[in-house]
Amino acid sequence: MREEHGDPGRRPVTEGQIYEVAITDIGERGDGIGKIEGLVIIVPDATPGETVKVRITRVERKVAFGRKV
C-alpha cells in the first residue's frame, strides 16, 4: 500500500520543531486545523484564516499536534 505522506515512517514535521501553518478549518473541540504536506496539524486556540507559528508537540501516523509560539 502506498503511503500518503511519502516514504513509510517519514513525516513532514518533527516533534519540537517550529513551522508556519495556515489554519483552514476548526475541529469538533474548537481547535484550529491546518495541513503541512498533507499531514493534518491540530492547533488549540487558532482560528480559520489565521497563519500561525507552531511548535509540534506530538506526531502520530496521520495527525500532528502543535502549540502556538
KELO-678999 format. One line per 3 residues: their letters; for each residue x, y, z of N, C-alpha, C, O. Coordinates in Angstrom, 1 decimal, padded with zeros to 4 digits. Layout:
// KELO-678999
A	X Y Z X Y Z X Y Z X Y Z | ...
END
This chain:
// KELO-678999
MRE	000.8 -001.2 000.0 000.0 000.0 000.0 000.9 001.2 000.0 001.9 001.3 000.7 | 000.5 002.2 -000.8 001.3 003.5 -000.9 001.0 004.4 000.3 -000.1 004.6 000.7 | 002.1 004.9 000.9 002.0 005.8 002.0 001.5 007.2 001.4 002.1 007.7 000.5
EHG	000.6 007.8 002.1 000.0 009.1 001.7 001.1 010.2 001.8 001.1 011.2 001.1 | 002.0 010.1 002.7 002.9 011.1 003.1 004.3 010.8 002.6 005.3 011.3 003.2 | 004.5 010.0 001.6 005.8 009.7 001.0 006.4 008.4 001.6 005.7 007.4 001.8
DPG	007.7 008.4 002.0 008.3 007.3 002.5 007.7 006.8 003.7 007.3 007.6 004.6 | 007.5 005.4 003.9 007.0 004.9 005.1 007.8 005.3 006.3 009.0 005.3 006.3 | 007.1 005.8 007.3 007.8 006.3 008.5 008.2 007.7 008.5 008.6 008.3 009.5
RRP	008.2 008.3 007.3 008.6 009.7 007.2 007.4 010.6 007.4 006.3 010.4 006.9 | 007.6 011.6 008.2 006.5 012.6 008.4 007.1 014.0 008.0 008.3 014.2 008.1 | 006.2 014.9 007.5 006.7 016.2 007.0 007.1 017.1 008.2 007.6 018.2 007.9
VTE	006.8 016.7 009.4 007.1 017.6 010.6 007.9 016.7 011.6 007.8 015.5 011.6 | 008.6 017.4 012.5 009.4 016.8 013.5 009.0 017.4 014.9 008.9 018.6 015.0 | 008.8 016.5 015.8 008.4 017.0 017.2 009.5 017.9 017.7 010.7 017.7 017.6
GQI	009.0 019.1 018.3 009.9 020.1 018.8 010.3 021.2 017.9 010.7 022.2 018.3 | 010.0 021.0 016.6 010.4 022.0 015.6 009.2 023.0 015.4 008.1 022.7 015.8 | 009.6 024.2 014.9 008.6 025.2 014.7 008.3 025.3 013.2 009.2 025.3 012.4
YEV	007.0 025.4 012.9 006.5 025.5 011.5 005.5 026.6 011.4 004.8 027.0 012.4 | 005.3 027.1 010.2 004.2 028.1 009.9 003.0 027.3 009.3 003.2 026.6 008.4 | 001.8 027.5 009.9 000.7 026.7 009.4 -000.5 027.6 009.2 -000.8 028.5 010.0
AIT	-001.1 027.5 008.0 -002.3 028.2 007.7 -003.5 027.4 008.2 -003.7 026.2 007.9 | -004.3 028.0 009.1 -005.4 027.3 009.7 -006.6 027.5 008.8 -007.0 028.6 008.4 | -007.1 026.3 008.3 -008.2 026.3 007.3 -009.5 025.9 007.8 -010.6 026.1 007.1
DIG	-009.6 025.2 009.0 -010.8 024.7 009.5 -010.8 024.6 011.0 -009.8 025.0 011.6 | -011.9 024.3 011.6 -012.0 024.2 013.0 -012.5 022.8 013.4 -013.5 022.3 012.8 | -011.9 022.1 014.4 -012.3 020.8 014.8 -013.5 020.8 015.7 -013.9 021.8 016.1
ERG	-014.0 019.6 016.0 -015.2 019.5 016.8 -015.0 020.0 018.2 -015.9 020.3 018.9 | -013.7 020.0 018.7 -013.4 020.6 020.0 -013.0 022.0 020.0 -012.6 022.6 021.0 | -013.1 022.7 018.8 -012.8 024.1 018.7 -011.3 024.4 018.4 -010.9 025.5 018.3
DGI	-010.5 023.3 018.1 -009.1 023.5 017.8 -009.0 023.9 016.3 -009.8 023.5 015.5 | -008.0 024.7 016.0 -007.7 025.0 014.6 -007.1 023.8 013.9 -006.3 023.1 014.5 | -007.4 023.7 012.6 -006.8 022.6 011.8 -006.2 023.2 010.6 -006.8 024.0 009.8
GKI	-005.0 022.7 010.3 -004.2 023.1 009.1 -003.5 021.8 008.6 -003.7 020.8 009.1 | -002.8 022.0 007.5 -002.0 020.9 007.0 -000.6 021.3 006.5 -000.4 022.5 006.1 | 000.3 020.4 006.7 001.7 020.6 006.2 002.0 019.4 005.3 002.0 018.2 005.9
EGL	002.2 019.6 004.0 002.4 018.5 003.1 001.4 017.3 003.3 001.8 016.2 003.2 | 000.1 017.7 003.5 -000.9 016.7 003.6 -001.2 016.1 005.0 -002.2 015.5 005.2 | -000.3 016.4 005.9 -000.4 015.9 007.3 -001.3 016.9 008.1 -001.0 018.1 008.1
VII	-002.3 016.4 008.7 -003.2 017.3 009.5 -002.5 017.8 010.7 -001.9 017.0 011.4 | -002.5 019.1 011.0 -001.9 019.7 012.2 -003.1 020.3 013.0 -003.8 021.1 012.5 | -003.2 019.9 014.3 -004.2 020.4 015.2 -003.6 021.4 016.1 -002.6 021.1 016.8
VPD	-004.1 022.6 016.2 -003.6 023.7 017.0 -004.6 024.3 017.9 -005.5 025.0 017.3 | -004.6 024.1 019.2 -005.5 024.8 020.1 -005.4 026.3 020.0 -004.3 026.9 019.7 | -006.5 027.0 020.2 -006.5 028.5 020.2 -006.2 029.1 018.9 -005.7 030.3 018.9
ATP	-006.4 028.4 017.8 -006.2 029.0 016.5 -007.5 029.0 015.7 -008.3 028.1 015.9 | -007.7 030.0 014.9 -009.0 030.1 014.1 -008.8 030.1 012.6 -007.7 030.5 012.2 | -009.8 029.6 011.9 -009.6 029.6 010.4 -009.3 031.0 009.9 -009.9 032.0 010.4
GET	-008.4 031.0 008.9 -008.0 032.3 008.3 -006.7 032.8 008.9 -006.0 033.6 008.3 | -006.3 032.3 010.1 -005.0 032.7 010.7 -003.9 031.9 010.1 -004.0 030.7 009.7 | -002.7 032.5 010.0 -001.5 031.7 009.8 -000.6 031.9 011.0 -000.3 033.0 011.4
VKV	-000.3 030.8 011.6 000.4 030.8 012.9 001.7 030.0 012.9 001.8 029.1 012.1 | 002.6 030.4 013.8 003.8 029.6 014.0 003.5 028.6 015.2 003.0 029.1 016.2 | 003.8 027.4 014.9 003.5 026.4 016.0 004.7 025.5 016.2 005.5 025.2 015.3
RIT	004.9 025.1 017.5 005.9 024.1 017.9 005.2 022.8 017.9 004.2 022.7 018.6 | 005.6 021.8 017.2 005.0 020.5 017.1 005.3 019.8 018.5 006.4 019.6 018.9 | 004.2 019.3 019.1 004.3 018.7 020.4 004.1 017.2 020.4 004.6 016.5 021.2
RVE	003.5 016.7 019.3 003.3 015.2 019.2 003.0 014.9 017.7 002.3 015.6 017.0 | 003.6 013.8 017.2 003.4 013.4 015.9 002.9 012.0 015.9 003.5 011.1 016.5 | 001.7 011.8 015.2 001.2 010.4 015.1 001.2 010.0 013.6 001.7 010.8 012.8
RKV	000.6 008.9 013.3 000.6 008.4 011.9 -000.1 009.3 010.9 000.5 009.6 009.9 | -001.2 009.8 011.3 -002.0 010.7 010.3 -002.3 012.1 010.8 -002.9 012.9 010.1 | -001.7 012.4 012.0 -002.0 013.8 012.5 -000.9 014.2 013.4 -000.2 013.3 014.0
AFG	-000.7 015.5 013.5 000.3 016.0 014.5 -000.4 017.1 015.3 -001.4 017.7 014.9 | 000.1 017.4 016.5 -000.4 018.4 017.4 000.7 019.5 017.6 001.8 019.1 017.8 | 000.2 020.7 017.7 001.2 021.8 017.9 000.6 022.9 018.8 -000.6 022.9 019.0
RKV	001.4 023.7 019.3 001.0 024.9 020.2 001.6 026.1 019.5 002.7 026.2 019.0 | 000.8 027.2 019.6 001.2 028.5 019.0 002.4 029.0 019.8 002.5 028.8 021.0 | 003.3 029.6 019.1 004.5 030.2 019.7 004.5 031.7 019.4 005.5 032.4 019.9
END
